[in-house]
Amino acid sequence: MIKLAYVIFEVKSEDIGKIKQLTKDDIVSRQSILTRDSNSLNLKGEFSYVKIEGSDNGLKRAQELAKELELKKLDKKKAQAINEKIEEQEDSAASGMGMIFD
């Protein structure tokens, strides 16, 4: 399985509307986009995390827009930790769906 590159942005609760601005861009919208709030990931703080996974061009555009919107790009270590929590959630949801169809 090929792992796509990704970037994760931390968005303050009061800036939640900026997520829509980021994701409505033509290039960014063609990438895989996941949004999770800090509570759902069992993290402290009032944040949302936006994971954008896809092509180099798509990630570059997302980073340009995020900078304009003053969204915080997570460093590699924190992004990896958040991504692991997101993947755990996704795996948990997938296994739950499997039980329904067994």
C-alpha positions in Angstrom: 0.0 0.0 0.0 1.4 3.4 -1.0 1.3 6.0 1.8 0.4 9.4 0.5 2.1 12.5 1.8 0.0 14.6 4.2 0.0 17.8 6.2 -2.0 18.7 9.3 -3.2 22.1 10.4 -4.4 23.1 13.9 -7.3 25.5 13.8 -8.6 27.4 16.8 -12.3 27.1 17.5 -12.9 30.8 16.7 -11.2 30.3 13.3 -13.3 27.3 12.3 -14.8 29.1 9.3 -11.3 29.3 7.8 -11.4 25.5 7.2 -14.1 26.0 4.6 -12.0 28.7 2.9 -9.1 26.3 2.8 -11.0 23.3 1.5 -13.1 25.1 -1.2 -9.9 25.8 -3.2 -10.0 23.9 -6.5 -6.7 22.2 -6.1 -7.0 21.5 -2.3 -10.6 20.2 -2.7 -9.3 17.4 -4.9 -7.2 16.0 -2.0 -8.3 13.7 0.7 -9.5 16.0 3.6 -10.3 14.9 7.2 -11.3 17.2 10.0 -11.4 16.2 13.6 -11.9 18.3 16.8 -9.5 17.9 19.7 -12.2 16.4 22.0 -12.9 13.5 19.6 -9.2 12.7 19.6 -9.1 12.9 23.5 -6.8 16.0 23.3 -6.9 19.1 25.5 -7.7 22.5 24.0 -10.4 23.9 21.7 -9.0 23.0 18.3 -9.9 21.3 15.1 -7.3 19.4 13.1 -7.4 19.4 9.3 -5.5 16.6 7.6 -4.9 17.0 3.9 -3.5 14.0 2.2 -2.6 13.9 -1.5 -0.3 15.1 -4.3 2.7 17.3 -3.7 1.0 20.0 -5.7 -2.1 19.8 -3.6 -0.2 19.9 -0.3 1.9 22.9 -1.5 -1.3 24.8 -2.4 -2.9 23.9 0.9 0.2 25.2 2.8 0.2 28.4 0.8 -3.5 29.0 1.6 -3.1 28.0 5.2 -0.3 30.6 5.6 -2.6 33.3 4.1 -5.3 32.3 6.5 -2.9 32.2 9.4 -3.5 28.5 10.2 -0.8 26.7 12.1 0.9 23.8 10.3 1.9 21.1 12.8 5.6 20.1 12.9 6.4 16.6 11.8 6.4 15.0 15.3 3.0 16.5 16.4 1.5 15.8 13.0 2.6 12.2 13.2 1.0 11.9 16.7 -2.3 13.4 15.5 -2.3 11.3 12.4 -1.9 8.1 14.5 -4.9 9.2 16.6 -7.0 9.8 13.4 -5.9 6.4 12.0 -6.9 4.7 15.2 -10.3 6.3 15.0 -10.7 5.3 11.3 -9.6 1.7 12.1 -12.0 1.5 15.0 -14.9 2.8 12.8 -14.0 0.3 10.0 -13.9 -2.6 12.4 -17.3 -1.5 13.8 -18.7 -1.5 10.3 -17.3 -5.0 9.8 -19.3 -6.3 12.7 -22.5 -5.0 11.2 -21.9 -7.0 8.0 -20.7 -10.3 9.6 
